[in-house]
Amino acid sequence: MIEQMTYEELIKVSNELKQLIATLETIVPESGPQDIKDFISTVEGYSKYLETTVQINQDADIALKELVDKLH
């Protein structure tokens, strides 16, 4: 869990962002406005950031559990 969201909820948000990006990319032509392309790129980066954050936190949870188990 990160803040008030579960890992599953964050992955769901990330996947929804990916779907929105795919939709935008079909609507916006290659020669479309640079602002829109920048926006798409930013949203794509945020989607990847969410995935990475979840993975890092899950790995940290595992490591902490192993440390706690060793202490007891």
C-alpha positions in Angstrom: 0.0 0.0 0.0 1.2 3.5 -0.9 -0.5 6.3 0.9 -4.2 5.3 0.7 -4.0 3.1 -2.4 -3.3 -0.5 -2.7 -0.7 -1.8 -5.1 -3.5 -3.3 -7.2 -5.3 0.1 -7.4 -2.0 1.8 -8.6 -1.4 -0.9 -11.2 -5.0 -0.4 -12.4 -4.5 3.3 -12.7 -1.2 2.7 -14.6 -3.0 0.4 -17.0 -5.9 2.8 -17.5 -3.3 5.5 -18.4 -1.7 3.2 -20.9 -5.1 2.6 -22.5 -5.7 6.4 -22.7 -2.3 6.9 -24.2 -3.0 4.3 -26.9 -6.3 6.0 -27.7 -4.7 9.5 -27.9 -2.0 8.1 -30.2 -4.6 6.9 -32.6 -6.4 10.3 -32.6 -3.4 12.6 -32.7 -1.5 12.4 -36.0 2.3 12.1 -36.1 2.5 15.7 -37.3 0.1 16.8 -34.4 0.8 19.7 -32.1 4.0 19.3 -30.0 2.1 20.2 -26.8 -0.1 17.2 -27.2 2.8 14.9 -27.9 4.6 16.3 -24.8 1.4 15.6 -22.8 1.2 12.0 -24.1 4.9 11.5 -23.3 4.4 12.9 -19.7 1.4 10.6 -19.1 3.3 7.6 -20.4 6.2 8.5 -18.1 3.9 8.8 -15.1 2.3 5.4 -15.9 5.8 3.8 -15.9 6.6 5.7 -12.7 3.6 4.1 -11.0 4.6 0.6 -12.1 8.2 1.1 -10.9 7.0 2.6 -7.6 4.8 -0.4 -7.0 7.6 -2.8 -7.8 10.1 -1.1 -5.6 7.6 -1.0 -2.7 6.7 -4.6 -3.1 10.4 -5.6 -3.1 10.9 -3.4 0.0 8.0 -5.2 1.7 9.6 -8.6 1.0 13.0 -7.4 2.3 11.4 -6.0 5.5 9.4 -9.1 6.1 12.6 -11.2 5.8 14.4 -8.9 8.3 11.5 -9.0 10.8 11.4 -12.8 10.5 15.1 -13.0 11.2 14.8 -10.8 14.3 12.1 -13.0 15.8 
